[in-house]
Amino acid sequence: MTKTALAALLLLSLTACASHPPLDGRGAGVRSEKEIIITLSEVQATPEQRATVLAAFDKALPELRGLQTERKTLQAQLQSLSPKQPDYATRSDALAKQWGALHEREVLAYARFESAVAGALDDRQWGRWREFSSEMRFVGRGFDDGGMERRRR
């Protein structure tokens, strides 16, 4: 595949993904603390399970926010490219590599969070967590500042 074709495919993918939350495509993921708390209630988590999941969320949140910021910056850079620029293919290639590395870091960050949640919940709760998280995904939100404030204790 030529670099130009790769860049065009990448830009097309970005356009298709722009309206979706920055998840790794597996469905469940970190969105907002409010949704985490609602989902914990839905799965009837014990106070200990709740504390473990919320601690994992608190640990994951700064990294995931940083990755989201990087994603937005990279999307803006990709969208600002013009095929009429003489170095278009070279710049597209460099940005495509950055995009791949960013996606890998996102997948791993979500995997660490999901692993912590799965380890805290029993099998029935974990199945319900996945179902309810998938339902919440259809709300169409990624991270939102309104849901990320510290929870009241």
C-alpha positions in Angstrom: 0.0 0.0 0.0 1.4 3.4 -0.9 2.0 6.1 1.7 -0.7 8.3 0.0 -3.2 5.4 0.1 -2.3 4.7 3.7 -2.8 8.4 4.6 -6.1 8.5 2.8 -7.3 5.4 4.6 -6.1 6.8 8.0 -8.0 10.1 7.4 -11.1 8.2 6.4 -10.8 6.1 9.6 -10.4 9.3 11.6 -13.5 10.8 10.1 -15.5 7.6 10.8 -14.2 7.5 14.4 -14.5 11.2 15.2 -18.0 10.9 16.6 -17.3 7.9 18.8 -15.7 7.9 22.2 -12.0 7.1 22.3 -12.4 3.5 23.2 -10.5 0.5 22.0 -13.5 -1.0 20.2 -14.3 -3.7 22.8 -17.3 -1.9 24.1 -16.8 -1.2 27.8 -14.5 1.4 28.9 -13.9 4.4 31.2 -16.2 7.2 30.5 -17.1 9.2 33.5 -17.1 8.6 37.2 -20.8 9.0 37.3 -21.2 6.1 34.9 -18.8 4.0 36.9 -20.9 4.6 40.1 -24.1 3.9 38.3 -22.7 0.7 36.9 -21.4 -0.4 40.3 -24.9 0.1 41.7 -26.3 -1.9 38.8 -24.0 -4.9 39.5 -24.7 -4.6 43.2 -21.1 -4.2 44.1 -20.1 -4.5 47.8 -18.4 -1.5 49.5 -15.1 -3.3 49.1 -15.6 -3.9 45.4 -16.8 -0.3 44.9 -13.6 1.0 46.6 -11.4 -1.2 44.5 -13.1 -0.2 41.2 -13.1 3.5 42.1 -9.4 3.3 43.1 -8.7 1.8 39.7 -10.7 4.6 38.0 -8.8 7.2 39.9 -5.5 5.7 38.9 -6.5 5.3 35.2 -8.2 8.7 34.8 -5.1 11.0 34.5 -3.5 8.7 31.9 -6.7 8.4 29.9 -7.3 12.1 30.0 -3.8 12.6 28.7 -4.3 10.1 25.9 -7.6 11.8 24.9 -5.7 15.1 24.7 -3.1 13.5 22.5 -5.8 12.0 20.3 -7.5 15.4 19.8 -4.1 17.0 19.0 -3.2 14.3 16.5 -6.6 14.4 14.9 -6.2 18.2 14.4 -2.8 17.7 12.9 -4.1 15.0 10.5 -7.1 17.1 9.5 -4.8 20.1 8.8 -2.8 18.2 6.2 -3.4 18.9 2.6 -2.5 16.5 -0.3 -1.2 19.6 -2.1 1.6 20.0 0.3 4.9 18.7 -1.1 5.7 16.8 2.1 2.1 15.4 2.5 3.1 11.7 2.2 6.0 12.1 4.6 4.0 14.0 7.2 1.1 11.5 6.8 3.4 8.6 7.4 4.8 10.2 10.6 1.4 10.9 11.9 0.1 7.4 11.1 3.0 6.0 13.2 2.1 8.3 16.1 -1.6 7.3 15.7 -0.7 3.6 16.0 1.5 4.1 19.0 -1.3 6.2 20.7 -3.9 3.6 20.0 -1.7 0.9 21.5 -1.3 3.0 24.7 -5.0 3.5 24.8 -5.8 -0.2 24.5 -3.3 -1.0 27.2 -4.7 1.7 29.6 -8.2 0.4 29.1 -7.0 -3.2 29.6 -5.4 -2.3 32.9 -8.6 -0.7 34.1 -10.9 -3.5 32.9 -8.5 -6.1 34.4 -8.8 -4.3 37.8 -12.6 -4.3 37.5 -12.8 -7.9 36.4 -10.6 -8.9 39.3 -12.8 -7.1 41.8 -16.1 -8.4 40.6 -17.4 -12.0 40.7 -18.4 -13.7 37.4 -22.0 -12.7 37.5 -21.2 -9.1 38.3 -18.6 -8.9 35.6 -21.0 -10.2 33.0 -23.6 -7.6 34.1 -20.8 -4.9 34.1 -20.0 -5.7 30.5 -23.7 -5.6 29.5 -24.5 -2.4 31.3 -21.3 -0.7 30.1 -22.2 -1.6 26.5 -25.6 -0.1 27.0 -24.0 3.1 28.4 -21.7 3.2 25.4 -24.7 4.0 23.2 -25.2 7.2 25.0 -22.4 8.4 22.6 -20.3 10.2 25.1 -16.6 9.9 25.7 -15.1 11.6 28.6 -17.1 14.5 29.9 -15.8 17.0 32.4 -19.3 17.1 34.0 -18.9 13.4 35.1 -15.3 13.5 36.3 -15.5 15.6 39.4 -14.5 13.9 42.7 -17.2 11.7 44.1 -18.8 12.7 47.4 -17.9 10.3 50.2 
